[in-house]
Amino acid sequence: MEIDNRKFLHDIIRAGRDIEAFTSNLGFDSYSTDRMVKAAVERKFEILGEAMNRIHKNSPATAESIRNYKKVIAFRNILIHGYDAVSDPIVWDVVQNSLPDLIEDVEGLLNS
């Protein structure tokens, strides 16, 4: 794995861990009414998705070893370009149900 990709993988982990920290003591209702937390979570997802996009451009094989990497990139694009249509329930679902798998896959790559 190239050095650049390792940096991007670390960026994904860092952003993912930040999202976990930002939301660890919140339920959906608290999340959806806290504009600062929502902005922070969305920004970290943008960073995470951009790092995944760069990995895909540098090494498609590396990206393909991460579950749902295309969805990660697409989610980033929605957050950036479709900011006016961002759905709190969808973001919350990604935090709760998809982010742990992503972190697991990326940590596995970094530890291999």
Order of alpha helices (4+ residues) and beta strands (2+ residues): alpha-alpha-alpha-alpha-alpha-alpha-alpha
